Amino acid sequence: MLRGNENENMLPKKAVDQFKELYQKRYGVKLDDKEAEFRANNLFNLYKAVYIGPISNNDQVELKNQYGYGKSKLQNN
């Protein structure tokens, strides 16, 4: 089942894999890749909406260097 724009604001696979592991430890439910990707991205988008304001250029560079993504992955254009 497709929900929304699946290519929008996608987290890296490593982040989704970490989410899957944490989710299984916390809730005892093993998510498939699609469901984990959907839930991880939704959680991240909620976090952005609540806690993150506009991202500065310095923060964009740091995120890109540390995690492999920057403004295009963190903000709706």
Gaussian input, Z-matrix of N, CA and C with variables (Angstrom, degrees):
# hf/3-21g

backbone

0 1
 N
 C     1     B1
 C     2     B2     1     A1
 N     3     B3     2     A2     1     D1
 C     4     B4     3     A3     2     D2
 C     5     B5     4     A4     3     D3
 N     6     B6     5     A5     4     D4
 C     7     B7     6     A6     5     D5
 C     8     B8     7     A7     6     D6
 N     9     B9     8     A8     7     D7
 C    10    B10     9     A9     8     D8
 C    11    B11    10    A10     9     D9
 N    12    B12    11    A11    10    D10
 C    13    B13    12    A12    11    D11
 C    14    B14    13    A13    12    D12
 N    15    B15    14    A14    13    D13
 C    16    B16    15    A15    14    D14
 C    17    B17    16    A16    15    D15
 N    18    B18    17    A17    16    D16
 C    19    B19    18    A18    17    D17
 C    20    B20    19    A19    18    D18
 N    21    B21    20    A20    19    D19
 C    22    B22    21    A21    20    D20
 C    23    B23    22    A22    21    D21
 N    24    B24    23    A23    22    D22
 C    25    B25    24    A24    23    D23
 C    26    B26    25    A25    24    D24
 N    27    B27    26    A26    25    D25
 C    28    B28    27    A27    26    D26
 C    29    B29    28    A28    27    D27
 N    30    B30    29    A29    28    D28
 C    31    B31    30    A30    29    D29
 C    32    B32    31    A31    30    D30
 N    33    B33    32    A32    31    D31
 C    34    B34    33    A33    32    D32
 C    35    B35    34    A34    33    D33
 N    36    B36    35    A35    34    D34
 C    37    B37    36    A36    35    D35
 C    38    B38    37    A37    36    D36
 N    39    B39    38    A38    37    D37
 C    40    B40    39    A39    38    D38
 C    41    B41    40    A40    39    D39
 N    42    B42    41    A41    40    D40
 C    43    B43    42    A42    41    D41
 C    44    B44    43    A43    42    D42
 N    45    B45    44    A44    43    D43
 C    46    B46    45    A45    44    D44
 C    47    B47    46    A46    45    D45
 N    48    B48    47    A47    46    D46
 C    49    B49    48    A48    47    D47
 C    50    B50    49    A49    48    D48
 N    51    B51    50    A50    49    D49
 C    52    B52    51    A51    50    D50
 C    53    B53    52    A52    51    D51
 N    54    B54    53    A53    52    D52
 C    55    B55    54    A54    53    D53
 C    56    B56    55    A55    54    D54
 N    57    B57    56    A56    55    D55
 C    58    B58    57    A57    56    D56
 C    59    B59    58    A58    57    D57
 N    60    B60    59    A59    58    D58
 C    61    B61    60    A60    59    D59
 C    62    B62    61    A61    60    D60
 N    63    B63    62    A62    61    D61
 C    64    B64    63    A63    62    D62
 C    65    B65    64    A64    63    D63
 N    66    B66    65    A65    64    D64
 C    67    B67    66    A66    65    D65
 C    68    B68    67    A67    66    D66
 N    69    B69    68    A68    67    D67
 C    70    B70    69    A69    68    D68
 C    71    B71    70    A70    69    D69
 N    72    B72    71    A71    70    D70
 C    73    B73    72    A72    71    D71
 C    74    B74    73    A73    72    D72
 N    75    B75    74    A74    73    D73
 C    76    B76    75    A75    74    D74
 C    77    B77    76    A76    75    D75
 N    78    B78    77    A77    76    D76
 C    79    B79    78    A78    77    D77
 C    80    B80    79    A79    78    D78
 N    81    B81    80    A80    79    D79
 C    82    B82    81    A81    80    D80
 C    83    B83    82    A82    81    D81
 N    84    B84    83    A83    82    D82
 C    85    B85    84    A84    83    D83
 C    86    B86    85    A85    84    D84
 N    87    B87    86    A86    85    D85
 C    88    B88    87    A87    86    D86
 C    89    B89    88    A88    87    D87
 N    90    B90    89    A89    88    D88
 C    91    B91    90    A90    89    D89
 C    92    B92    91    A91    90    D90
 N    93    B93    92    A92    91    D91
 C    94    B94    93    A93    92    D92
 C    95    B95    94    A94    93    D93
 N    96    B96    95    A95    94    D94
 C    97    B97    96    A96    95    D95
 C    98    B98    97    A97    96    D96
 N    99    B99    98    A98    97    D97
 C   100   B100    99    A99    98    D98
 C   101   B101   100   A100    99    D99
 N   102   B102   101   A101   100   D100
 C   103   B103   102   A102   101   D101
 C   104   B104   103   A103   102   D102
 N   105   B105   104   A104   103   D103
 C   106   B106   105   A105   104   D104
 C   107   B107   106   A106   105   D105
 N   108   B108   107   A107   106   D106
 C   109   B109   108   A108   107   D107
 C   110   B110   109   A109   108   D108
 N   111   B111   110   A110   109   D109
 C   112   B112   111   A111   110   D110
 C   113   B113   112   A112   111   D111
 N   114   B114   113   A113   112   D112
 C   115   B115   114   A114   113   D113
 C   116   B116   115   A115   114   D114
 N   117   B117   116   A116   115   D115
 C   118   B118   117   A117   116   D116
 C   119   B119   118   A118   117   D117
 N   120   B120   119   A119   118   D118
 C   121   B121   120   A120   119   D119
 C   122   B122   121   A121   120   D120
 N   123   B123   122   A122   121   D121
 C   124   B124   123   A123   122   D122
 C   125   B125   124   A124   123   D123
 N   126   B126   125   A125   124   D124
 C   127   B127   126   A126   125   D125
 C   128   B128   127   A127   126   D126
 N   129   B129   128   A128   127   D127
 C   130   B130   129   A129   128   D128
 C   131   B131   130   A130   129   D129
 N   132   B132   131   A131   130   D130
 C   133   B133   132   A132   131   D131
 C   134   B134   133   A133   132   D132
 N   135   B135   134   A134   133   D133
 C   136   B136   135   A135   134   D134
 C   137   B137   136   A136   135   D135
 N   138   B138   137   A137   136   D136
 C   139   B139   138   A138   137   D137
 C   140   B140   139   A139   138   D138
 N   141   B141   140   A140   139   D139
 C   142   B142   141   A141   140   D140
 C   143   B143   142   A142   141   D141
 N   144   B144   143   A143   142   D142
 C   145   B145   144   A144   143   D143
 C   146   B146   145   A145   144   D144
 N   147   B147   146   A146   145   D145
 C   148   B148   147   A147   146   D146
 C   149   B149   148   A148   147   D147
 N   150   B150   149   A149   148   D148
 C   151   B151   150   A150   149   D149
 C   152   B152   151   A151   150   D150
 N   153   B153   152   A152   151   D151
 C   154   B154   153   A153   152   D152
 C   155   B155   154   A154   153   D153
 N   156   B156   155   A155   154   D154
 C   157   B157   156   A156   155   D155
 C   158   B158   157   A157   156   D156
 N   159   B159   158   A158   157   D157
 C   160   B160   159   A159   158   D158
 C   161   B161   160   A160   159   D159
 N   162   B162   161   A161   160   D160
 C   163   B163   162   A162   161   D161
 C   164   B164   163   A163   162   D162
 N   165   B165   164   A164   163   D163
 C   166   B166   165   A165   164   D164
 C   167   B167   166   A166   165   D165
 N   168   B168   167   A167   166   D166
 C   169   B169   168   A168   167   D167
 C   170   B170   169   A169   168   D168
 N   171   B171   170   A170   169   D169
 C   172   B172   171   A171   170   D170
 C   173   B173   172   A172   171   D171
 N   174   B174   173   A173   172   D172
 C   175   B175   174   A174   173   D173
 C   176   B176   175   A175   174   D174
 N   177   B177   176   A176   175   D175
 C   178   B178   177   A177   176   D176
 C   179   B179   178   A178   177   D177
 N   180   B180   179   A179   178   D178
 C   181   B181   180   A180   179   D179
 C   182   B182   181   A181   180   D180
 N   183   B183   182   A182   181   D181
 C   184   B184   183   A183   182   D182
 C   185   B185   184   A184   183   D183
 N   186   B186   185   A185   184   D184
 C   187   B187   186   A186   185   D185
 C   188   B188   187   A187   186   D186
 N   189   B189   188   A188   187   D187
 C   190   B190   189   A189   188   D188
 C   191   B191   190   A190   189   D189
 N   192   B192   191   A191   190   D190
 C   193   B193   192   A192   191   D191
 C   194   B194   193   A193   192   D192
 N   195   B195   194   A194   193   D193
 C   196   B196   195   A195   194   D194
 C   197   B197   196   A196   195   D195
 N   198   B198   197   A197   196   D196
 C   199   B199   198   A198   197   D197
 C   200   B200   199   A199   198   D198
 N   201   B201   200   A200   199   D199
 C   202   B202   201   A201   200   D200
 C   203   B203   202   A202   201   D201
 N   204   B204   203   A203   202   D202
 C   205   B205   204   A204   203   D203
 C   206   B206   205   A205   204   D204
 N   207   B207   206   A206   205   D205
 C   208   B208   207   A207   206   D206
 C   209   B209   208   A208   207   D207
 N   210   B210   209   A209   208   D208
 C   211   B211   210   A210   209   D209
 C   212   B212   211   A211   210   D210
 N   213   B213   212   A212   211   D211
 C   214   B214   213   A213   212   D212
 C   215   B215   214   A214   213   D213
 N   216   B216   215   A215   214   D214
 C   217   B217   216   A216   215   D215
 C   218   B218   217   A217   216   D216
 N   219   B219   218   A218   217   D217
 C   220   B220   219   A219   218   D218
 C   221   B221   220   A220   219   D219
 N   222   B222   221   A221   220   D220
 C   223   B223   222   A222   221   D221
 C   224   B224   223   A223   222   D222
 N   225   B225   224   A224   223   D223
 C   226   B226   225   A225   224   D224
 C   227   B227   226   A226   225   D225
 N   228   B228   227   A227   226   D226
 C   229   B229   228   A228   227   D227
 C   230   B230   229   A229   228   D228

   B1=1.4533
   B2=1.5252
   B3=1.3064
   B4=1.4514
   B5=1.5130
   B6=1.3179
   B7=1.4649
   B8=1.5143
   B9=1.3108
   B10=1.4545
   B11=1.5174
   B12=1.3257
   B13=1.4563
   B14=1.5208
   B15=1.3242
   B16=1.4530
   B17=1.5228
   B18=1.3168
   B19=1.4586
   B20=1.5219
   B21=1.3098
   B22=1.4456
   B23=1.5226
   B24=1.3349
   B25=1.4583
   B26=1.5217
   B27=1.2969
   B28=1.4557
   B29=1.5200
   B30=1.3208
   B31=1.4552
   B32=1.5247
   B33=1.3365
   B34=1.4651
   B35=1.5293
   B36=1.3175
   B37=1.4553
   B38=1.5286
   B39=1.3161
   B40=1.4692
   B41=1.5322
   B42=1.3188
   B43=1.4600
   B44=1.5300
   B45=1.3262
   B46=1.4724
   B47=1.5232
   B48=1.3224
   B49=1.4621
   B50=1.5315
   B51=1.3191
   B52=1.4623
   B53=1.5269
   B54=1.3201
   B55=1.4651
   B56=1.5250
   B57=1.3415
   B58=1.4700
   B59=1.5331
   B60=1.3120
   B61=1.4673
   B62=1.5327
   B63=1.3217
   B64=1.4691
   B65=1.5289
   B66=1.3079
   B67=1.4665
   B68=1.5299
   B69=1.3226
   B70=1.4647
   B71=1.5319
   B72=1.3311
   B73=1.4693
   B74=1.5286
   B75=1.3241
   B76=1.4721
   B77=1.5201
   B78=1.3328
   B79=1.4646
   B80=1.5232
   B81=1.3390
   B82=1.4572
   B83=1.5143
   B84=1.3250
   B85=1.4656
   B86=1.5215
   B87=1.3255
   B88=1.4550
   B89=1.5285
   B90=1.3215
   B91=1.4590
   B92=1.5187
   B93=1.3484
   B94=1.4586
   B95=1.5322
   B96=1.3214
   B97=1.4710
   B98=1.5223
   B99=1.3237
   B100=1.4792
   B101=1.5278
   B102=1.3234
   B103=1.4700
   B104=1.5244
   B105=1.3212
   B106=1.4661
   B107=1.5224
   B108=1.3264
   B109=1.4609
   B110=1.5264
   B111=1.3222
   B112=1.4618
   B113=1.5343
   B114=1.3298
   B115=1.4703
   B116=1.5214
   B117=1.3220
   B118=1.4652
   B119=1.5239
   B120=1.3274
   B121=1.4624
   B122=1.5287
   B123=1.3221
   B124=1.4628
   B125=1.5238
   B126=1.3304
   B127=1.4594
   B128=1.5211
   B129=1.3177
   B130=1.4556
   B131=1.5318
   B132=1.3252
   B133=1.4671
   B134=1.5228
   B135=1.3134
   B136=1.4653
   B137=1.5207
   B138=1.3259
   B139=1.4572
   B140=1.5253
   B141=1.3362
   B142=1.4668
   B143=1.5213
   B144=1.3147
   B145=1.4643
   B146=1.5217
   B147=1.3129
   B148=1.4665
   B149=1.5257
   B150=1.3272
   B151=1.4513
   B152=1.5202
   B153=1.3032
   B154=1.4620
   B155=1.5193
   B156=1.3200
   B157=1.4561
   B158=1.5213
   B159=1.3208
   B160=1.4606
   B161=1.5347
   B162=1.3214
   B163=1.4537
   B164=1.5278
   B165=1.3350
   B166=1.4630
   B167=1.5288
   B168=1.3145
   B169=1.4697
   B170=1.5196
   B171=1.3490
   B172=1.4643
   B173=1.5266
   B174=1.3311
   B175=1.4657
   B176=1.5218
   B177=1.3249
   B178=1.4622
   B179=1.5180
   B180=1.3295
   B181=1.4662
   B182=1.5234
   B183=1.3197
   B184=1.4624
   B185=1.5276
   B186=1.3328
   B187=1.4639
   B188=1.5257
   B189=1.3299
   B190=1.4623
   B191=1.5236
   B192=1.3298
   B193=1.4642
   B194=1.5314
   B195=1.3167
   B196=1.4593
   B197=1.5230
   B198=1.3298
   B199=1.4617
   B200=1.5274
   B201=1.3127
   B202=1.4511
   B203=1.5160
   B204=1.3195
   B205=1.4604
   B206=1.5134
   B207=1.3035
   B208=1.4614
   B209=1.4992
   B210=1.3093
   B211=1.4568
   B212=1.5238
   B213=1.3168
   B214=1.4625
   B215=1.5208
   B216=1.3150
   B217=1.4567
   B218=1.5309
   B219=1.3335
   B220=1.4520
   B221=1.5163
   B222=1.3074
   B223=1.4572
   B224=1.5079
   B225=1.3172
   B226=1.4680
   B227=1.5125
   B228=1.3022
   B229=1.4691
   B230=1.5081
   A1=109.46
   A2=117.85
   A3=122.63
   A4=109.40
   A5=115.27
   A6=120.08
   A7=108.55
   A8=117.39
   A9=121.32
   A10=111.77
   A11=115.72
   A12=121.54
   A13=108.55
   A14=116.51
   A15=120.65
   A16=113.18
   A17=119.27
   A18=121.29
   A19=112.38
   A20=118.04
   A21=122.11
   A22=110.28
   A23=116.69
   A24=122.43
   A25=113.77
   A26=117.14
   A27=119.51
   A28=111.17
   A29=115.56
   A30=121.83
   A31=109.44
   A32=116.93
   A33=119.49
   A34=110.88
   A35=116.98
   A36=122.29
   A37=111.46
   A38=116.91
   A39=120.66
   A40=111.08
   A41=117.21
   A42=121.03
   A43=110.92
   A44=116.55
   A45=120.50
   A46=110.20
   A47=117.20
   A48=120.59
   A49=111.06
   A50=117.17
   A51=120.79
   A52=110.33
   A53=116.25
   A54=120.48
   A55=110.30
   A56=117.35
   A57=121.68
   A58=110.59
   A59=115.90
   A60=120.86
   A61=110.93
   A62=116.47
   A63=120.52
   A64=111.39
   A65=116.76
   A66=121.37
   A67=110.51
   A68=115.95
   A69=119.62
   A70=110.78
   A71=117.08
   A72=120.12
   A73=110.99
   A74=116.38
   A75=120.73
   A76=112.54
   A77=117.47
   A78=121.54
   A79=114.44
   A80=117.34
   A81=120.12
   A82=113.74
   A83=116.64
   A84=122.03
   A85=108.28
   A86=115.91
   A87=120.50
   A88=108.79
   A89=116.04
   A90=122.02
   A91=110.28
   A92=116.75
   A93=118.68
   A94=108.08
   A95=116.21
   A96=120.54
   A97=112.99
   A98=117.10
   A99=120.49
   A100=111.45
   A101=116.27
   A102=119.87
   A103=110.71
   A104=116.96
   A105=120.37
   A106=110.83
   A107=116.40
   A108=120.58
   A109=110.48
   A110=116.50
   A111=121.51
   A112=111.00
   A113=116.21
   A114=119.97
   A115=112.38
   A116=117.33
   A117=120.69
   A118=110.62
   A119=117.01
   A120=120.34
   A121=111.45
   A122=117.41
   A123=119.65
   A124=111.40
   A125=116.88
   A126=120.23
   A127=110.55
   A128=116.08
   A129=119.75
   A130=111.34
   A131=117.04
   A132=120.22
   A133=111.29
   A134=117.63
   A135=120.64
   A136=110.30
   A137=116.24
   A138=121.07
   A139=110.61
   A140=116.64
   A141=120.55
   A142=110.96
   A143=116.21
   A144=120.55
   A145=111.43
   A146=116.94
   A147=121.12
   A148=112.31
   A149=117.77
   A150=120.95
   A151=116.85
   A152=118.67
   A153=119.94
   A154=110.04
   A155=115.30
   A156=120.43
   A157=108.38
   A158=115.95
   A159=118.94
   A160=110.62
   A161=116.25
   A162=121.23
   A163=109.33
   A164=115.46
   A165=120.30
   A166=110.22
   A167=115.92
   A168=120.72
   A169=110.93
   A170=117.87
   A171=121.21
   A172=110.79
   A173=117.14
   A174=120.54
   A175=111.25
   A176=116.97
   A177=120.75
   A178=110.82
   A179=116.42
   A180=120.94
   A181=109.63
   A182=117.37
   A183=121.10
   A184=111.24
   A185=117.57
   A186=120.93
   A187=111.30
   A188=115.98
   A189=119.32
   A190=110.70
   A191=116.70
   A192=120.66
   A193=111.39
   A194=116.77
   A195=120.22
   A196=113.19
   A197=117.31
   A198=120.38
   A199=114.56
   A200=117.54
   A201=119.82
   A202=114.40
   A203=118.40
   A204=120.09
   A205=109.42
   A206=115.32
   A207=121.06
   A208=111.17
   A209=116.46
   A210=122.71
   A211=112.46
   A212=118.33
   A213=120.04
   A214=111.46
   A215=118.71
   A216=121.52
   A217=111.90
   A218=117.50
   A219=119.87
   A220=114.67
   A221=118.07
   A222=120.06
   A223=110.24
   A224=115.17
   A225=119.61
   A226=108.05
   A227=117.58
   A228=121.07
   A229=110.12
   D1=125.72
   D2=178.42
   D3=-88.17
   D4=133.98
   D5=-179.89
   D6=-128.46
   D7=111.64
   D8=177.96
   D9=67.71
   D10=-163.77
   D11=178.42
   D12=-86.76
   D13=103.40
   D14=-174.00
   D15=-69.46
   D16=-17.54
   D17=179.51
   D18=-90.87
   D19=-6.05
   D20=-176.99
   D21=-83.36
   D22=126.75
   D23=175.76
   D24=56.37
   D25=42.90
   D26=-178.52
   D27=-79.00
   D28=133.72
   D29=175.22
   D30=-77.64
   D31=155.99
   D32=176.05
   D33=-63.66
   D34=155.54
   D35=-179.03
   D36=-56.80
   D37=-39.01
   D38=179.65
   D39=-59.25
   D40=-41.40
   D41=179.04
   D42=-66.49
   D43=-40.36
   D44=178.65
   D45=-66.05
   D46=-40.72
   D47=177.85
   D48=-62.35
   D49=-40.35
   D50=176.96
   D51=-64.61
   D52=-40.73
   D53=177.27
   D54=-60.47
   D55=-45.16
   D56=179.63
   D57=-57.54
   D58=-44.72
   D59=-179.29
   D60=-63.54
   D61=-46.99
   D62=179.69
   D63=-64.98
   D64=-39.65
   D65=179.79
   D66=-62.82
   D67=-43.68
   D68=-179.58
   D69=-66.14
   D70=-40.58
   D71=178.39
   D72=-63.83
   D73=-40.78
   D74=-175.19
   D75=-77.49
   D76=-45.08
   D77=-172.22
   D78=-108.64
   D79=-8.41
   D80=-179.79
   D81=70.43
   D82=21.07
   D83=-178.93
   D84=-120.18
   D85=128.08
   D86=177.50
   D87=-92.69
   D88=117.92
   D89=-179.22
   D90=-88.77
   D91=144.16
   D92=171.35
   D93=-76.47
   D94=169.61
   D95=-174.13
   D96=-58.52
   D97=-43.84
   D98=-178.02
   D99=-64.17
   D100=-45.76
   D101=-179.08
   D102=-66.82
   D103=-40.35
   D104=178.46
   D105=-63.52
   D106=-42.94
   D107=178.49
   D108=-61.64
   D109=-44.52
   D110=179.42
   D111=-61.08
   D112=-49.86
   D113=-177.55
   D114=-68.04
   D115=-41.09
   D116=-179.92
   D117=-63.58
   D118=-44.24
   D119=179.19
   D120=-65.94
   D121=-39.13
   D122=177.22
   D123=-64.01
   D124=-41.81
   D125=178.18
   D126=-63.33
   D127=-43.65
   D128=179.35
   D129=-64.07
   D130=-41.34
   D131=178.04
   D132=-64.09
   D133=-37.21
   D134=175.71
   D135=-64.16
   D136=-45.60
   D137=177.72
   D138=-57.05
   D139=-45.98
   D140=179.03
   D141=-59.19
   D142=-45.39
   D143=-176.55
   D144=-63.46
   D145=-34.57
   D146=-175.11
   D147=-88.64
   D148=-43.95
   D149=-168.13
   D150=-109.68
   D151=-26.42
   D152=-172.53
   D153=-103.65
   D154=126.13
   D155=173.38
   D156=-89.28
   D157=-160.41
   D158=177.44
   D159=-57.29
   D160=138.58
   D161=-177.09
   D162=-91.32
   D163=127.05
   D164=-179.26
   D165=-73.22
   D166=163.44
   D167=178.31
   D168=-61.26
   D169=-39.48
   D170=178.86
   D171=-63.07
   D172=-41.64
   D173=178.32
   D174=-65.70
   D175=-36.79
   D176=178.40
   D177=-61.69
   D178=-43.78
   D179=179.91
   D180=-64.85
   D181=-43.72
   D182=-179.88
   D183=-62.81
   D184=-44.35
   D185=178.38
   D186=-62.75
   D187=-42.03
   D188=179.66
   D189=-63.42
   D190=-42.84
   D191=-179.39
   D192=-68.22
   D193=-39.85
   D194=-175.35
   D195=-81.53
   D196=-41.00
   D197=-171.80
   D198=-119.93
   D199=-9.01
   D200=178.15
   D201=88.26
   D202=13.36
   D203=175.62
   D204=-145.95
   D205=159.59
   D206=-177.69
   D207=-139.55
   D208=-141.76
   D209=-172.36
   D210=-53.65
   D211=-44.21
   D212=-175.52
   D213=-62.73
   D214=-26.50
   D215=179.54
   D216=-91.24
   D217=-15.84
   D218=-173.92
   D219=-108.78
   D220=-17.29
   D221=-178.59
   D222=-130.35
   D223=144.77
   D224=174.00
   D225=-74.05
   D226=130.10
   D227=-179.63
   D228=-94.44

